[in-house]
């Protein structure tokens, strides 16, 4: 089943080329969980077989990542915070996301945006969370552009030179990245809680 899905994406990457690559990457960056990274990998493989240009693959993937992330950031900035603060079901849990996210992005926002590109799950939601946490747009733009270009280049070239085994490697990196991201969130939450406790003691 999984092999059939990968084969279909590979054929799509070869036959439709750059437009579908840009759409897949951009839609994933926008916040929709589609296989954007897998599309870059198969586009890199198609470039290795001479069907696509590796330079154009990197350019298109970078553009898709940057544009999609900025749209996701704008959506998160305009409506993400209201959605998380809205009264109703799971309100406490939703507000907790902001309580942890606000200080985390204030202190580690640039690094989170840059490194989040390589982490499964976080890659999809980083732009939304950064926008909802009211991270400065100029800071987001710089780190997002660097992350999008470096991520697209590393993934495409790894597939171009490394072959079909690259997909498994990036899949493992993504899983470990989720663990690392979870640890960072816990540490950020602990830092926020200690800071709040100290302020309470001072008051």
C-alpha positions as CSV (number, residue, x, y, z in Angstrom):
1,X,0.0,0.0,0.0
2,X,2.7,2.5,1.1
3,X,4.9,1.5,-1.8
4,X,2.0,2.1,-4.2
5,X,1.5,5.6,-2.8
6,X,5.2,6.4,-3.2
7,X,5.2,5.1,-6.7
8,X,2.2,7.2,-7.6
9,X,3.9,10.3,-6.2
10,X,7.0,9.5,-8.1
11,X,5.1,9.2,-11.4
12,X,3.3,12.5,-10.7
13,X,6.6,14.2,-10.0
14,X,8.0,13.0,-13.3
15,X,4.9,13.7,-15.4
16,X,3.6,17.0,-14.0
17,X,7.0,18.2,-12.8
18,X,7.5,21.6,-11.2
19,X,3.9,22.9,-10.8
20,X,2.8,19.9,-8.7
21,X,6.0,20.1,-6.7
22,X,5.4,23.7,-5.8
23,X,1.8,23.0,-4.9
24,X,2.6,20.0,-2.7
25,X,5.3,21.9,-0.8
26,X,3.3,25.1,-0.5
27,X,0.1,23.4,0.7
28,X,2.1,21.5,3.3
29,X,3.8,24.7,4.5
30,X,0.4,26.3,4.6
31,X,-0.7,23.9,7.3
32,X,-2.3,21.0,5.4
33,X,-0.6,17.6,6.1
34,X,0.2,16.5,2.6
35,X,3.5,14.8,1.6
36,X,5.5,17.9,0.6
37,X,8.9,16.5,1.7
38,X,8.2,13.3,-0.1
39,X,7.4,15.3,-3.3
40,X,10.8,17.0,-3.0
41,X,12.5,13.7,-2.6
42,X,10.8,12.2,-5.7
43,X,11.5,15.3,-7.6
44,X,15.2,15.0,-6.7
45,X,15.1,11.4,-7.9
46,X,13.4,12.5,-11.1
47,X,16.2,15.0,-11.6
48,X,18.8,12.3,-11.1
49,X,17.2,10.4,-13.9
50,X,17.4,13.4,-16.2
51,X,13.6,14.1,-16.2
52,X,13.8,17.3,-14.2
53,X,16.5,20.0,-13.4
54,X,17.8,19.7,-9.9
55,X,18.4,23.5,-9.9
56,X,14.7,24.2,-10.7
57,X,13.6,21.6,-8.2
58,X,15.4,23.4,-5.5
59,X,14.1,26.8,-6.6
60,X,10.5,25.7,-6.9
61,X,10.5,23.8,-3.6
62,X,12.1,26.8,-1.8
63,X,9.5,29.2,-3.3
64,X,6.7,26.8,-2.4
65,X,8.0,26.5,1.2
66,X,8.5,30.2,1.7
67,X,5.2,31.3,0.2
68,X,3.2,28.7,2.0
69,X,4.8,29.4,5.3
70,X,4.1,33.1,5.0
71,X,0.4,32.5,4.1
72,X,0.2,30.2,7.1
73,X,1.9,32.8,9.3
74,X,-0.6,35.5,8.2
75,X,-3.6,33.2,8.9
76,X,-2.2,32.3,12.3
77,X,-1.6,36.0,13.0
78,X,-5.1,37.0,12.0
79,X,-7.2,34.2,13.3
80,X,-5.1,31.6,15.1
81,X,-5.0,33.4,18.4
82,X,-8.7,34.0,18.5
83,X,-9.3,30.4,17.6
84,X,-7.1,29.2,20.5
85,X,-8.6,31.6,23.0
86,X,-12.2,31.0,21.9
87,X,-14.5,29.8,24.8
88,X,-15.7,26.3,24.4
89,X,-14.5,22.7,24.3
90,X,-10.8,22.2,25.2
91,X,-10.4,25.9,26.0
92,X,-7.9,25.3,28.8
93,X,-5.8,23.1,26.5
94,X,-5.9,25.6,23.7
95,X,-4.9,28.5,25.9
96,X,-2.1,26.3,27.3
97,X,-0.6,26.2,23.7
98,X,-0.3,30.0,23.8
99,X,1.0,30.1,27.3
100,X,3.8,27.8,26.2
101,X,4.1,29.1,22.7
102,X,4.4,32.8,23.5
103,X,7.6,32.7,25.6
104,X,9.0,29.9,23.4
105,X,8.7,31.9,20.2
106,X,9.8,35.0,22.0
107,X,13.0,33.3,23.0
108,X,13.6,30.6,20.4
109,X,11.3,31.7,17.5
110,X,14.0,32.1,14.8
111,X,15.6,28.7,15.6
112,X,12.2,27.0,15.8
113,X,11.2,28.4,12.4
114,X,14.5,27.4,10.8
115,X,14.9,23.9,12.4
116,X,11.2,23.1,12.2
117,X,11.5,22.6,8.4
118,X,13.2,19.3,9.0
119,X,10.8,18.0,11.7
120,X,7.7,16.1,10.7
121,X,4.6,17.7,12.1
122,X,6.3,20.8,13.3
123,X,7.0,21.7,9.6
124,X,3.3,21.8,9.0
125,X,2.3,23.9,12.1
126,X,5.3,26.2,12.8
127,X,4.0,29.1,10.7
128,X,0.6,29.0,12.2
129,X,2.0,28.8,15.8
130,X,4.5,31.6,15.1
131,X,1.7,33.8,13.8
132,X,-0.7,33.0,16.7
133,X,2.2,33.7,19.2
134,X,2.6,37.1,17.5
135,X,6.2,36.5,16.5
136,X,7.6,39.6,14.6
137,X,7.0,39.2,10.9
138,X,10.5,40.5,9.8
139,X,12.2,37.9,12.1
140,X,9.9,35.2,10.7
141,X,10.6,36.2,7.1
142,X,14.4,36.0,7.5
143,X,14.5,32.6,9.4
144,X,11.7,31.1,7.2
145,X,13.5,32.0,4.0
146,X,16.8,30.6,5.3
147,X,15.0,27.4,6.5
148,X,13.0,27.0,3.3
149,X,16.1,27.3,1.1
150,X,18.3,25.1,3.2
151,X,15.7,22.5,3.7
152,X,14.8,22.3,0.0
153,X,18.4,22.2,-1.0
154,X,19.4,19.5,1.5
155,X,16.4,17.2,0.7
156,X,16.6,17.6,-3.0
157,X,20.4,17.1,-3.2
158,X,20.2,14.1,-0.8
159,X,17.7,12.4,-3.1
160,X,19.6,13.5,-6.2
161,X,22.9,11.9,-5.0
162,X,21.6,9.4,-2.5
163,X,18.8,7.5,-4.3
164,X,15.7,5.8,-3.0
165,X,17.1,5.2,0.5
166,X,16.9,8.9,1.3
167,X,13.1,8.7,2.0
168,X,13.7,6.3,4.9
169,X,16.5,8.5,6.3
170,X,14.4,11.6,6.3
171,X,11.5,9.7,7.7
172,X,13.6,8.6,10.7
173,X,15.0,12.2,11.1
174,X,11.4,13.4,11.2
175,X,10.4,11.0,13.9
176,X,13.4,11.8,16.1
177,X,12.7,15.5,15.4
178,X,9.2,15.1,16.9
179,X,10.8,13.8,20.1
180,X,13.3,16.7,20.2
181,X,10.5,19.2,19.6
182,X,8.5,17.6,22.4
183,X,11.4,17.9,24.8
184,X,11.9,21.6,23.7
185,X,8.2,22.3,24.4
186,X,8.4,20.7,27.8
187,X,11.5,22.7,28.7
188,X,9.9,25.9,27.5
189,X,6.8,25.1,29.6
190,X,9.0,24.4,32.7
191,X,10.9,27.7,32.1
192,X,7.6,29.6,31.8
193,X,6.2,28.0,34.9
194,X,9.4,28.8,37.0
195,X,9.4,32.4,35.7
196,X,5.7,32.8,36.7
197,X,6.3,31.3,40.1
198,X,9.2,33.6,40.8
199,X,7.1,36.6,39.8
200,X,4.3,35.4,42.1
201,X,6.8,35.1,45.0
202,X,8.1,38.6,44.3
203,X,4.6,40.0,44.3
